[in-house]
Amino acid sequence: MAKKTHIKVRLVPENKPDSPFFYYVKKPAGGEKAKEKLKLKKYNPNTRKHENFVEKKLPPHSK
């Protein structure tokens, strides 16, 4: 089976990480960019502004 080329990460607002709104994005699994934490400017509908979103770990799930 082939290795994964991307992993799924969760982006939460930088200034309020416990906000109910977040984004899921794909990030490269290997290489230079995989070692850096993502930081993107995205729209937050709760505050109705564009804000910086940072990468956090995915929440645990049950099977």
One Martini backbone bead per residue (centre of mass of N, CA, C, O) as a GRO file, in nm:
protein
   63
    1MET     BB    1   0.098   0.035   0.020
    2ALA     BB    2   0.071   0.358   0.005
    3LYS     BB    3   0.160   0.655   0.093
    4LYS     BB    4   0.077   0.938   0.229
    5THR     BB    5   0.056   1.285   0.110
    6HIS     BB    6  -0.174   1.359   0.320
    7ILE     BB    7  -0.311   1.547   0.591
    8LYS     BB    8  -0.535   1.608   0.851
    9VAL     BB    9  -0.634   1.931   0.974
   10ARG     BB   10  -0.698   2.172   1.231
   11LEU     BB   11  -0.850   2.495   1.237
   12VAL     BB   12  -0.808   2.762   1.468
   13PRO     BB   13  -0.840   3.029   1.637
   14GLU     BB   14  -0.589   3.209   1.778
   15ASN     BB   15  -0.755   3.391   2.003
   16LYS     BB   16  -0.997   3.137   2.003
   17PRO     BB   17  -0.973   2.796   2.041
   18ASP     BB   18  -1.283   2.744   2.171
   19SER     BB   19  -1.427   2.770   1.924
   20PRO     BB   20  -1.691   2.635   1.726
   21PHE     BB   21  -1.507   2.722   1.488
   22PHE     BB   22  -1.372   2.537   1.199
   23TYR     BB   23  -1.113   2.387   1.002
   24TYR     BB   24  -1.042   2.165   0.730
   25VAL     BB   25  -0.719   2.048   0.613
   26LYS     BB   26  -0.460   1.993   0.393
   27LYS     BB   27  -0.136   1.835   0.442
   28PRO     BB   28   0.166   1.754   0.407
   29ALA     BB   29   0.348   1.457   0.500
   30GLY     BB   30   0.609   1.565   0.354
   31GLY     BB   31   0.876   1.756   0.409
   32GLU     BB   32   0.906   2.088   0.478
   33LYS     BB   33   0.592   2.161   0.527
   34ALA     BB   34   0.532   1.940   0.753
   35LYS     BB   35   0.695   2.090   0.996
   36GLU     BB   36   0.500   2.313   0.972
   37LYS     BB   37   0.276   2.530   1.091
   38LEU     BB   38  -0.026   2.635   1.027
   39LYS     BB   39  -0.113   2.973   0.887
   40LEU     BB   40  -0.431   3.122   0.832
   41LYS     BB   41  -0.648   3.334   0.654
   42LYS     BB   42  -0.981   3.343   0.773
   43TYR     BB   43  -1.319   3.311   0.806
   44ASN     BB   44  -1.527   3.429   1.081
   45PRO     BB   45  -1.865   3.409   1.159
   46ASN     BB   46  -1.874   3.500   1.458
   47THR     BB   47  -1.709   3.786   1.399
   48ARG     BB   48  -1.707   3.880   1.095
   49LYS     BB   49  -1.396   3.800   1.022
   50HIS     BB   50  -1.067   3.806   0.951
   51GLU     BB   51  -0.843   3.543   1.060
   52ASN     BB   52  -0.622   3.365   1.237
   53PHE     BB   53  -0.527   3.029   1.173
   54VAL     BB   54  -0.443   2.731   1.355
   55GLU     BB   55  -0.289   2.443   1.430
   56LYS     BB   56  -0.439   2.137   1.545
   57LYS     BB   57  -0.537   1.876   1.687
   58LEU     BB   58  -0.720   1.616   1.658
   59PRO     BB   59  -0.979   1.475   1.773
   60PRO     BB   60  -1.099   1.226   1.926
   61HIS     BB   61  -1.218   0.896   1.838
   62SER     BB   62  -1.472   0.664   1.774
   63LYS     BB   63  -1.557   0.322   1.657
   0.00000   0.00000   0.00000
